[in-house]
Amino acid sequence: MAAIAGVLVLAAAVAEAGPLPAFKAQSVELPADAAAFPDGPNVKTVTQNCLACHSADMVLDQPLLARPTWAAEVTKMRNVYKAPISDADAALIVDYLAATHSPP
């Protein structure tokens, strides 16, 4: 009963406060990302999937990683961050990263 009474008191206080203030819509203009993924196998697939969530710089600033590590990163993007990447595209993205951003 005490919880109900608390809700009623809160509702009365909100009603007394009057209408909520109107908020003006705001927009933010982000700087353009000058970086692009370098040409390589499946670069179009990488661009279409990866740029939806982060910049090319974010990927390109990572250290050179071996194919299994890139595969784990792509899996993490899909499973943890829920990136909507198909199985087929995931394989193409790993191929791209292994070809362009892996140690020699």
VOBAMI-51772 format. One line per 2 residues: number of its first residue (from 1); their letters; for each residue x, y, z of C-alpha. Coordinates in pm, whole numbers, plus 50000, padded with zeros to 5 digits. Layout:
N
NUM	A	X:Y:Z  ...
***
This chain:
104
1	MA	50000:50000:50000  50286:50238:50077
3	AI	50417:50198:49723  50078:50290:49578
5	AG	50055:50592:49807  50405:50698:49691
7	VL	50303:50671:49327  49990:50878:49394
9	VL	50193:51147:49571  50441:51155:49283
11	AA	50159:51174:49027  50001:51465:49217
13	AV	50335:51649:49229  50386:51605:48855
15	AE	50031:51727:48786  50090:52038:49000
17	AG	50415:52116:48818  50223:52178:48498
19	PL	50304:52076:48143  50650:51959:48053
21	PA	50869:52209:47868  50884:52175:47492
23	FK	51221:52063:47367  51364:52188:47041
25	AQ	51504:51926:46808  51881:51945:46784
27	SV	52111:51828:46511  52479:51758:46517
29	EL	52703:51781:46214  52988:51533:46241
31	PA	53312:51589:46054  53355:51391:45736
33	DA	53565:51078:45762  53852:51130:45522
35	AA	53970:50771:45545  53839:50501:45318
37	FP	53919:50134:45306  54204:50073:45063
39	DG	54128:49873:44753  54135:49501:44802
41	PN	53926:49189:44762  53567:49251:44875
43	VK	53624:49618:44966  53266:49697:44862
45	TV	53128:49439:45107  53353:49576:45383
47	TQ	53243:49933:45312  52873:49842:45306
49	NC	52886:49644:45631  53151:49805:45848
51	LA	53086:50176:45788  52733:50135:45923
53	CH	52877:50133:46276  53223:50287:46268
55	SA	53474:50472:46055  53733:50318:45830
57	DM	53993:50482:46056  53874:50274:46349
59	VL	53955:49956:46158  54268:50086:45987
61	DQ	54417:50209:46316  54415:49854:46455
63	PL	54744:49664:46457  54809:49413:46183
65	LA	54628:49098:46292  54642:48738:46171
67	RP	54342:48589:45989  54212:48395:46295
69	TW	54215:48714:46501  54025:48905:46230
71	AA	53776:48618:46213  53726:48647:46591
73	EV	53680:49025:46561  53415:48989:46291
75	TK	53240:48721:46499  53247:48958:46799
77	MR	53093:49237:46589  52810:49003:46491
79	NV	52748:48829:46823  52827:49093:47083
81	YK	52742:49415:46898  52468:49256:46684
83	AP	52609:49380:46352  52366:49255:46084
85	IS	52632:49080:45876  52541:48763:45690
87	DA	52761:48452:45709  52862:48504:45346
89	DA	52957:48869:45401  53145:48783:45722
91	AL	53369:48544:45528  53433:48813:45263
93	IV	53517:49071:45530  53767:48835:45693
95	DY	53922:48769:45350  53958:49145:45297
97	LA	54112:49212:45639  54350:48918:45609
99	AT	54461:49039:45264  54500:49408:45351
101	HS	54563:49438:45724  54757:49130:45835
103	PP	55128:49082:45902  55334:48971:45603
***
